[in-house]
């Protein structure tokens, strides 16, 4: 067994043992900032921003995530599976911004109003 594979096996065992799952969704975190901008006091906004920065900069899981991600990029399939299991969101929520409904209505209007 190669040293790299053994390291990934050890890392996977540790992740399973701690039952740790952290969501690393930068888009979701930034959207939460956008949604609170102007609603909360600037001091609270700055605290929230700093908390998000701290999450991505200093978390031990961030270092682990980056290592597993780099191995995944190199094509290590064990790392790909580990990344998908521990660091990908469990569900994807699509927000309806009304664009599809507006386009459908506009297309119906074009074809039903002949001039």
HUZI-V543336 format. One record per residue. N is the residue number from 1. RES is the residue in one small letter. SS is DSSP state (~ for helix, > for strand, _ for the rest). PHI is phi in whole degrees, -180 to 180 (999 if undefined). OMEGA is omega in whole degrees, 0 to 359 (* if undefined). Layout:
n:N res:RES ss:SS phi:PHI omega:OMEGA
n:N res:RES ss:SS phi:PHI omega:OMEGA
This chain:
n:1 res:x ss:_ phi:999 omega:181
n:2 res:x ss:_ phi:-70 omega:180
n:3 res:x ss:~ phi:-63 omega:180
n:4 res:x ss:~ phi:-65 omega:180
n:5 res:x ss:~ phi:-64 omega:179
n:6 res:x ss:~ phi:-62 omega:178
n:7 res:x ss:~ phi:-63 omega:178
n:8 res:x ss:~ phi:-67 omega:177
n:9 res:x ss:~ phi:-62 omega:179
n:10 res:x ss:~ phi:-63 omega:179
n:11 res:x ss:~ phi:-61 omega:179
n:12 res:x ss:~ phi:-62 omega:179
n:13 res:x ss:~ phi:-63 omega:178
n:14 res:x ss:~ phi:-65 omega:179
n:15 res:x ss:~ phi:-63 omega:179
n:16 res:x ss:~ phi:-67 omega:182
n:17 res:x ss:~ phi:-66 omega:181
n:18 res:x ss:~ phi:-87 omega:180
n:19 res:x ss:_ phi:50 omega:184
n:20 res:x ss:_ phi:-97 omega:174
n:21 res:x ss:_ phi:-139 omega:180
n:22 res:x ss:_ phi:-118 omega:177
n:23 res:x ss:_ phi:-83 omega:175
n:24 res:x ss:_ phi:-113 omega:182
n:25 res:x ss:_ phi:-125 omega:184
n:26 res:x ss:~ phi:-62 omega:180
n:27 res:x ss:~ phi:-63 omega:179
n:28 res:x ss:~ phi:-62 omega:180
n:29 res:x ss:~ phi:-64 omega:179
n:30 res:x ss:~ phi:-68 omega:177
n:31 res:x ss:~ phi:-63 omega:179
n:32 res:x ss:~ phi:-66 omega:175
n:33 res:x ss:~ phi:-67 omega:180
n:34 res:x ss:~ phi:-59 omega:182
n:35 res:x ss:~ phi:-67 omega:180
n:36 res:x ss:~ phi:-97 omega:181
n:37 res:x ss:_ phi:-62 omega:180
n:38 res:x ss:_ phi:85 omega:181
n:39 res:x ss:_ phi:-93 omega:179
n:40 res:x ss:_ phi:-104 omega:181
n:41 res:x ss:_ phi:-63 omega:184
n:42 res:x ss:~ phi:-60 omega:179
n:43 res:x ss:~ phi:-65 omega:179
n:44 res:x ss:~ phi:-68 omega:177
n:45 res:x ss:~ phi:-62 omega:180
n:46 res:x ss:~ phi:-64 omega:177
n:47 res:x ss:~ phi:-62 omega:180
n:48 res:x ss:~ phi:-64 omega:178
n:49 res:x ss:~ phi:-62 omega:179
n:50 res:x ss:~ phi:-64 omega:178
n:51 res:x ss:~ phi:-64 omega:178
n:52 res:x ss:~ phi:-67 omega:177
n:53 res:x ss:~ phi:-60 omega:179
n:54 res:x ss:~ phi:-61 omega:180
n:55 res:x ss:~ phi:-58 omega:185
n:56 res:x ss:~ phi:-87 omega:184
n:57 res:x ss:~ phi:-92 omega:193
n:58 res:x ss:~ phi:-117 omega:181
n:59 res:x ss:_ phi:-63 omega:175
n:60 res:x ss:~ phi:-60 omega:179
n:61 res:x ss:~ phi:-67 omega:176
n:62 res:x ss:~ phi:-65 omega:178
n:63 res:x ss:~ phi:-63 omega:178
n:64 res:x ss:~ phi:-64 omega:180
n:65 res:x ss:~ phi:-58 omega:180
n:66 res:x ss:~ phi:-63 omega:179
n:67 res:x ss:~ phi:-64 omega:180
n:68 res:x ss:~ phi:-65 omega:178
n:69 res:x ss:~ phi:-63 omega:179
n:70 res:x ss:~ phi:-62 omega:177
n:71 res:x ss:~ phi:-65 omega:178
n:72 res:x ss:~ phi:-63 omega:180
n:73 res:x ss:~ phi:-63 omega:178
n:74 res:x ss:_ phi:-73 omega:177
n:75 res:x ss:_ phi:101 omega:179
n:76 res:x ss:_ phi:-74 omega:186
n:77 res:x ss:~ phi:-67 omega:176
n:78 res:x ss:~ phi:-63 omega:178
n:79 res:x ss:~ phi:-67 omega:178
n:80 res:x ss:~ phi:-61 omega:179
n:81 res:x ss:~ phi:-63 omega:180
n:82 res:x ss:~ phi:-64 omega:179
n:83 res:x ss:~ phi:-61 omega:181
n:84 res:x ss:~ phi:-63 omega:183
n:85 res:x ss:~ phi:-75 omega:189
n:86 res:x ss:~ phi:-105 omega:189
n:87 res:x ss:_ phi:-122 omega:177
n:88 res:x ss:_ phi:-91 omega:177
n:89 res:x ss:_ phi:-59 omega:181
n:90 res:x ss:_ phi:-76 omega:177
n:91 res:x ss:_ phi:-143 omega:179
n:92 res:x ss:_ phi:-111 omega:181
n:93 res:x ss:_ phi:-109 omega:178
n:94 res:x ss:_ phi:-94 omega:179
n:95 res:x ss:_ phi:-87 omega:179
n:96 res:x ss:_ phi:-94 omega:180
n:97 res:x ss:_ phi:-95 omega:177
n:98 res:x ss:_ phi:86 omega:184
n:99 res:x ss:~ phi:-64 omega:181
n:100 res:x ss:~ phi:-63 omega:179
n:101 res:x ss:~ phi:-63 omega:180
n:102 res:x ss:~ phi:-65 omega:178
n:103 res:x ss:~ phi:-65 omega:178
n:104 res:x ss:~ phi:-63 omega:179
n:105 res:x ss:~ phi:-64 omega:181
n:106 res:x ss:~ phi:-63 omega:180
n:107 res:x ss:~ phi:-68 omega:177
n:108 res:x ss:~ phi:-66 omega:180
n:109 res:x ss:~ phi:-63 omega:180
n:110 res:x ss:~ phi:-64 omega:184
n:111 res:x ss:~ phi:-83 omega:180
n:112 res:x ss:~ phi:-95 omega:178
n:113 res:x ss:_ phi:-104 omega:183
n:114 res:x ss:_ phi:-90 omega:170
n:115 res:x ss:_ phi:118 omega:*
